Amino acid sequence: MFKKIVFLGIILITIISCAQQEARKPVNIRSGTFLKESAERNKVLIAKEEAIIQKYIELDTINDYMASNNGFWYFYNNKKAQENYLPQKGDTLTYELNISKMTTGDVIYKKEELGIQEYVVDKQQIIPGLRSGLQLMKKGETVTFLFPSHIAYGYHGDNKRIGTNIPVKSTITLLDIKKDNKNLETEN
């Protein structure tokens, strides 16, 4: 009986003490300054990288670069005029690529080291620039891309060899496009 009374007493004290607590006030109030400053830093970084890319393009008198709608520049090393199919959502792309620092030309990853890659269009996560760039390519084409860091490996890099905010140059060969069944149906 004594144990029941003690137990009920503990429950009663817990209920009373919980009922008397006031809601905690926020410790600090955010004014939005941090977000504004961060946005300004990003704008400055993007402008700086775009200036570096434009200078790079000016110095390359051999290739004709095109600006994409997605914020990167590219040229065709090998264009396949006879092909007409561009990758669609759900298609499986097989490709190889290399990655180098755009500013120095130092190779970060060789295509032999990375091996053959596969990507299912719009169903897998890859860097935004690569995702958009692959969708511009036809089977058998080789394209060189200049990706600013914000659509490449960004602030974090790849946690291996690519550091913070590094614009990269990547040459990609689209080896094959395996069409998704839905895309085969719409083609017929």
Buried (B, 14 or more C-beta within 10 A) or exposed (E): EEEEEEEEEEEEEEEEEEEEEEEEEEEEEEEEEEEEEEEEEEEEBBEEBBEBBBEBBEEEEEEEBEEBEBBBBBBBEEBBEEBEEBBBEBBBBBBBBBBBBBBEEEBBBEBEEBEEBEBBBEEEEEBBBBBBBBBBBBBBBBBBBBBBBBBBBBEEBBEEBBBEBBBBBBBBBBBEBEBBEEBEEEEE
